[in-house]
């Protein structure tokens, strides 16, 4: 797993300490996602229609990768008919920073497969 450089760690620390300032707004928005999880769960339980929207689950090798089959199967059980998975080798929780080329390739392959049907 990639080591976080000192400057990056300082920046993230700043964003967490001062979420109302411009630099921290993206991080604060990211944390807000977790506050909406109960609402998402309620909406998902209420909507039982099948969904054919292509969905890609990409997990870092060192970030809960063992959950990938469970999450995929849960989505399929909930009605998602096109769920694909990808493992990002050598990545942890931040694949866009740790393995950007690998993540980009996975997304490109997914987009091409969706376009070509």
N, C-alpha and C positions, 0 to 999 in steps of 0.2 A: 504494500500500500504506500502511496506517495506521502512523503512527510510535508506537513504544512510549514511554509517558510515563516519566519518570525514576522515579517511585515504583513503578511496575509493574516496571521493570527491576531496581530494588533488591530487590523482593520475590522475583522469580525467582532473582536471584543468591543471596539468602539461602537459598532452598529447595534450590538445588544444593549450596551449601556445607555445609548442615546437614540432610541428608535424613532423619535419624532423629528430628528434632523434629516436632511436630505440623504446623507450617506447611508443612514439606517433604514430608510423607507422600504427598499426592496427586501431587506431581511425581516422587517416587521410584517410586511405583506406575506412573506413566506410562513411566518409563525401563525398568521391569521387563518391560513388554510386548515390548520389543525383544530381551530375553534369551530369550524363549520362541519367537522366530521359527523357529529350527531344529526345535523340537518340533512346531510347527504345520505346517511343511513336510513333515515325516515322516508325520504323521497324514493330511495332505491327500493325499499320494502313495499311502498305503495304502488310503484310502477312495475307490473309483472309482465309487461309485453317483451317478447324476444327482441333482440337487437343484433343486426347484422353489420354494425359498424366495425370495421377492422380495428383491432386493439392490439397494441404492442406493449408487453411488459418486459422491460429491460432492467436487470438487476446487476449491481456490481458483485463480482465474485466473493468479496469479503464483506458484503452488506446484506445480510438476511437472504442470501441466495437459496438457502434451503426452503424458504417459504414460497419460492416461485411456483412449484407445482400446486401447492395448496391454494394460492391466490388465483391461479389460472383456472383450477377446477371450480372454485367458488364463483368466479365470473361466469363460467359456462353453466353452472347449476342455476345461476340467477337469470339466464336467458341470453347471454352473449354467445353468439354462434361462431364468431371469427376472432379467437384470442390466440395470439402468437407470443412466444417467449424468446428472450435472448439473454445470454449471460455475458457480461463484460469482463473479460479476463484481466486480472491484475488491478481491478478497481475496488474501491470501498464504497462509501456512501456518497461520494461526489464525483461521479464518472465524467462529468463535463470538464472538470479540472484535472482529474487524475489520468484519464484515458480518452482525451477528446477525439483523437482520430478513430479509435475503435468505436466509440459511441456514434460518431458521424457516419461511419460505414454501416452500422446496424440500422440507423434511421434511414439512410439512403436506400439500403436493400429493402427495407419495409415499404418505403414510399414507392419504389419501383414495382414491387410485387402487387401493391394495391392498385396502382395505375394500370398494370398489364392484366389485372383481373385474374 
